[in-house]
């Protein structure tokens, strides 16, 4: 974990960054939509090629690659849904 991630993680729910995000939910929504879109494209790429890699770089083919692709697409759709909710509902 990088030092900036550690620093933000150690500040807790009352940190200035979290307060700012609570005051500006559209920014949080846009971040979630961006992450969701990346996950959707990664999942669709897994489904198209039939190959996926884990965080250690090991390559998987077949059923596990297909399952990983479907899971990434579903999580991406959920992240986009959360982002839209934060933008419109606040």
C-alpha positions as CSV (number, residue, x, y, z in Angstrom):
1,X,0.0,0.0,0.0
2,X,1.4,3.4,-0.9
3,X,1.9,6.1,1.7
4,X,-1.0,8.2,0.5
5,X,-3.4,5.3,0.7
6,X,-2.1,4.5,4.2
7,X,-2.4,8.1,5.2
8,X,-6.0,8.4,4.0
9,X,-7.0,5.0,5.5
10,X,-5.6,6.0,8.9
11,X,-7.6,9.2,9.1
12,X,-10.9,7.5,9.6
13,X,-14.5,8.7,8.8
14,X,-13.9,12.2,10.1
15,X,-10.9,13.0,7.9
16,X,-11.0,16.1,5.7
17,X,-11.1,14.0,2.6
18,X,-14.1,12.1,3.7
19,X,-15.9,15.3,4.9
20,X,-15.2,16.8,1.5
21,X,-16.6,13.7,-0.3
22,X,-19.7,13.8,1.9
23,X,-20.3,17.5,0.9
24,X,-19.7,16.7,-2.8
25,X,-21.4,13.4,-3.6
26,X,-21.2,14.0,-7.4
27,X,-17.4,13.6,-7.2
28,X,-17.8,10.3,-5.4
29,X,-20.4,9.2,-7.9
30,X,-18.1,10.0,-10.8
31,X,-15.2,8.1,-9.2
32,X,-17.5,5.1,-8.8
33,X,-18.7,5.3,-12.4
34,X,-15.1,5.5,-13.6
35,X,-14.1,2.4,-11.7
36,X,-17.3,0.6,-12.8
37,X,-16.6,1.4,-16.5
38,X,-13.0,0.0,-16.1
39,X,-14.3,-3.2,-14.5
40,X,-17.0,-3.6,-17.2
41,X,-14.4,-3.3,-20.0
42,X,-12.0,-5.6,-18.2
43,X,-14.8,-8.2,-17.8
44,X,-15.9,-7.9,-21.4
45,X,-12.3,-8.4,-22.5
46,X,-12.0,-11.5,-20.3
47,X,-15.2,-12.9,-21.9
48,X,-14.1,-12.0,-25.4
49,X,-10.6,-13.5,-25.2
50,X,-11.3,-16.3,-22.7
51,X,-8.2,-15.4,-20.8
52,X,-7.7,-13.6,-17.5
53,X,-4.9,-12.8,-15.1
54,X,-4.9,-12.6,-11.3
55,X,-3.1,-10.0,-9.3
56,X,0.1,-12.1,-9.3
57,X,0.1,-12.3,-13.1
58,X,-1.0,-16.0,-13.4
59,X,-3.0,-16.6,-16.5
60,X,-6.3,-18.5,-16.4
61,X,-8.3,-19.9,-19.2
62,X,-11.6,-21.6,-19.7
63,X,-14.3,-21.6,-17.0
64,X,-12.5,-19.6,-14.4
65,X,-11.7,-16.8,-17.0
66,X,-15.4,-16.8,-18.0
67,X,-16.5,-16.6,-14.3
68,X,-14.0,-13.9,-13.6
69,X,-15.3,-11.9,-16.6
70,X,-18.9,-12.2,-15.6
71,X,-18.0,-11.3,-12.0
72,X,-16.1,-8.2,-13.1
73,X,-19.0,-7.1,-15.3
74,X,-21.5,-7.5,-12.5
75,X,-19.4,-5.6,-10.0
76,X,-18.8,-2.9,-12.6
77,X,-22.5,-2.5,-13.2
78,X,-23.0,-2.3,-9.4
79,X,-20.4,0.4,-9.1
80,X,-22.0,2.4,-11.9
81,X,-25.3,2.0,-10.2
82,X,-23.9,3.3,-6.9
83,X,-22.3,6.2,-8.8
84,X,-25.5,7.2,-10.4
85,X,-27.3,6.9,-7.0
86,X,-24.7,9.2,-5.4
87,X,-25.0,11.7,-8.2
88,X,-28.8,11.9,-8.3
89,X,-29.8,11.1,-4.7
90,X,-26.8,12.8,-3.0
